[in-house]
Amino acid sequence: MSTYIEIAALVLVGFVVLIAIAAFVFDLRRRKHKGVSREEFIRAFARDGIPREILDAVYKFFTRSWFFGKLTIAPDDSLEIEADVEEDAALLMKKLGLKPPSEEARLRWNEQIQTSRGRSSDAPRFSMDSNQPSPIQTVRDMVLWLDWVRQHQNPISR
């Protein structure tokens, strides 16, 4: 019986060491990252006329951390490491009180974003119900998506 306890203790210690190493590596990567302050982030979108509430929500959403303090982001940071960009978009829409757009509206936006990037409009479409890659690839894309959703809200349903 004591052998099982010793094995369990070793497994637990190994797990704790693994978590500590992963946290250390993540912190090293975070320190090398050159994000911007909240005010610099907001200034980056000054010419786009995006409401501050969207900018504040996105900045706060992507810099939240209970373990690591002082996380920062930049508008052109990639969201490729995010596990589920569409889920993040849905959470942000809910936080901002935005109603998710119809599939038809998403297709129109996808066409606009792909064309503006010089890609064909038959590129993977943005859909909450698919596993296809999202055209939301950067923090800037997320901000622009949320602003587009805001602009295309049905005033009656909102």
N, C-alpha and C positions, 0 to 999 in steps of 0.2 A: 504494500500500500504506500509506503513512504517513497518507493521508486516512482510511482505515478505522480506524487506531489512534487518530487524533484524535477521530473520531466516537465510538468505543467509550469513550474517556476522558471525553468530555463526557456521554455517557449514564450512565456510572458516577458521575461527580460529581453529576449531576442526581438520581440515585437516592439517593445519600448525603444530599444536601440535603433531599430529600423525607422520608426516614426521620428526620432530625434535627428537621424541623418537626413531624412527627407526634408524635415523642417529647415535644417541648416542649409541644404542645397537650395531650397526655394528662397530662403532669405538672401543667399549670395546672389542669386539671379535677380531678385528684387532690387538689391542695392545697385546693381549695374544698370538697371533700367532707368532711363531718363524721362520720367513723366513730367507733367507740368502741374502747377498749382491750379486750384479751382478758378481763380480769376483769369489766369492765362488760358485755361480751357474755354472759358466763356468768351474771352476776346477772340479766340480762334474762329468763332461762329458769328462775330459781330456783323459782318456784311450779309449774312444769310437771313437775318431777321427771325431767328428761332427764339421762341419764348424762353425766358430764363428758367421757368419751372421744368422744362424738358432738359435743359442743360444741367441744372442742379440734380435732377433725378438720376440722369445717366452717370454723372460724375460720382455721386454718392453710391449708386448701385455697384459700379465697377471698382470702387476703392474701399468698399467695406471689408473688414477683416477683424475677427475677434482675436486672432492670434498675432498677426503682424500689424504694427502701427505704421501710420504714415505711408500707406500705399498711394501711388500716384499713377495716372494714366495720361496718355497724349491722344489727341484726336485720331491720329493715324495708326494707333496700336492695333495689332491684329487680334481678332476674336477667334482665330482658328483653334486656339487651345481651349476655348469654352466648350464644355460638353454638349450643351444644347442651346444654341443661339436663339432659336425660335421660342424656347421656353423663357429665356431672358427677355425677349421682346414682349411676350405675353404678360410677364410679371410687371414690366415697366408700363405697358399700356394700362394694366389694371391700376397700378399705383397712380398714374396720371388721370385716371377716370376716362380713358379712351375706349371706345367700343372697337373690337377687332373688325377690320374691313372684310368685305365679302371676298370670295375667291376671285371673282372677276376684277375687283379693285386691286387685289394683290398681283394679278397677272399684268395689269396696266403698269403698276409700279415697277415690277420686275423688268418689263420691256424698257421702261424709261432708264432704269439704273444700268441695265446691260448695254443699252445703246450709248449711254454717256461714257461707259468704260471702253467703248469700241468693240464690244462683243455682239454677236448676233442675238436677236431677241428670243431664239429658241434655246438659250442657255437654261440651266436648271432653274425651276421656278420656286418662289418662296411659298411654302405652304405649311401651315401648322400641323397638317396631318401626314406629312411625308418625311422620308428619311433622306431625301435628296439634299445636296449642299445648298445652303442659303446664300443669296447675294449679299447678305449682311456679313461683310468680312472684316470691317474695322469698327472702331468706336464711332467714327464719323458717319459711317453707313447707318449705324443704329440711331444716331441723333436725327439724321435726315429721314429715316424711315418713320420715326415717331412723329416728326413734324409733318410729314406727308399724311400720315394717318389722321393727325389733328385737323389738317386742312380739309380732309375729305370726310369728316364726320357729318352725319345727317343731323342738322340742328334739332329736329324733333325727337330723334331717338337718343340723343345725348343727354 
